[in-house]
Every structure is written in structure tokens, then in C-alpha cells.
Amino acid sequence: MSATFGGRSGRQGKLSQWLLGRRPQEAADEGGREALLLGAAAAGLPLAPAAHPTDGYRCSCDRVGCPTPARHPVSFAWQTQSTTDRAQIERWARHQPEANFITATGMVHDVLDVPLEAGREALERLLGSGVEVGPVAESDDGRMLFFTLTRGTPEDEDEWWPCELDCHPETMDEHPGLRWHCRGSYVLVPPARLPGDADRQVRWLRGPEHALPDPLTLLEALTDACARHVGTGAGHQGTAWPLHR
């Protein structure tokens, strides 16, 4: 990173302070939940209702031992249900005031999902290098989400893999800690509440007003940061949001 930022220590320091100290919860408070959801939909992110936390650590789905509390869609038809239609999202948001929302990946966008500290390092490097970074969300369960254009459906089916496989295929040994949410997957979209303390959330660091970049423009910085993160013994942070088929 020192080579990337050579001669720009002041800028690097400001970026570090912003990344480590900025807590953009005020954006959610000022704009409101519904406004943030509509902003994501207006940017082309298809949304569908998701479960939410109850009594601290329980999931609203009431499934005993829910493996992904407050992180999964409420409907098994979430892929066809996901929409950017403003009227539908307004109805959902108003009729389900506590619901989280997911955004289905592999339609318009993919998400590169990395451990939080690796994501902070990579984001600082990318911004400092002048790379166009798109929307970025931070999750209090220890993950950072980089929203990108989708790779679509490659002709060669071996060229894509679902996010539940961390890491897969074998070449993903080079990308420790990275999960690429693409076709058939989803992530929580801000603002979302996580089980546990009342302030555990998924929030925007960079909102959906930023244009979606090509994922390959971010991949090297993200995988390098993940490799260094694992190399320091920090391991994989947080919990993956698994693929539902």
C-alpha cells in the first residue's frame, strides 16, 4: 500500500480517518428507511422483503434454530418477487415496518463480500488510486459489501460460482475470505438490522447513487487485502449469507 500512496500521506490519513471513524447511520436517520430503500431500487437494485430480528437474537420467521436469523428473504419466491417497482416497495415498507430487505444479485449487480478489515484496507487503496468504486455497505457482523455490475451468465458455466462456496472452484484458494454473490444469491440491503444489540446494522458507506463498476476493476485490490488479512491470523470474520435454492 505504501507504493500506491507514495507522496500522499495527508490524503491517506484523511481516508483512514473517514473509513475508521465515519458512522453513516445519520444518513439512515435523515433519509428514513423507506427513502433509502427507494433510492436503492431507483439505482436498479431489485428488492424483496426479508426477516428481521426479534427479542434481540431471535428471527421473525419463528423457525427454531434459524441458521441465518434476520438475514433471509421471507418468501421462497424471492428471485421472482424481487423488484425495483416503487409502488410495490412502498407497500412492502409500510405494511412491514420492521422488515429487512434483500437485493437479489446476478440480475443487475453482483456483490463482492469480504472481511471488514480487508474491505477497509482495499477501499482506502482503491479510493487513493482514483479507481471508480461503486456502492459499498458495511455490516456489523464483520463484512464489507462492494456492489458491482453483474457478470451475467457466462457461456462457460465453470466461470461462475455461488456465494455459499467459500472458496470455489479450486482457483479460489487464491482469494481467501472473498465471497462473490452472483446468480441465485442475495445480500441484505441497507438499512437492515442484525440480531444482537439494537445498534447492529448493515449501512451504506457509499450509497447506491454511485455507478456500479466492473467487478474486475476491484478484484485485485480486494483479493490482495483478503490475503494479507488471513496472513495476519485474523481469519474469516463474520457470517456468510448462504445461497438459497
Secondary structure, 3 states (H helix, E strand, C coil): CCCCCCCCHHHHHHHHHHHHHCCCHHHHHHHCHHHHHHHHHHCCCCEEEECCEECCCEECCCCCCCCCCCCCECCCCHHHHCECCHHHHHHHHHHCCCCEEEEECCCCEEEEEEEHHHHHHHHHHHHHCCCCCCCEEEECCCEEEEEEECCCCCCCHHHCCCCCCCCCCHHHHHCCCCEEECCCCEEEECCEECCCCCCCEEEEEECCCCCCCCCHHHHHHHHHHHHHHHHCCCCCCCCCCCCCC
